[in-house]
Amino acid sequence: MSTNTYRHPRHGQIVILLQAGWTDKAIAAELHVDRRSAARIRGMLGIAPHRIGTTAGDKLDRFSIEL
């Protein structure tokens, strides 16, 4: 059985920002770490990726016509 023992040197700070709702990109810029490090820790914690922007549904709604 393999356990994940990865621990980034700034793990605690990354966890705090993830729990506060920060995006991986924003954490990377603030703490000067790789965006993928924040994403990896997000996955370890089971926190869903922070989605910003237009969803597929929003894009399709632009073209729908009400009858």
Buried (B, 14 or more C-beta within 10 A) or exposed (E): EEEEEEEBEBBEBBBEBBEEEBBBEBBBEEBEBEBEBBBBBBEBEEEEEBEEEEEEEEEEEEEEEEE
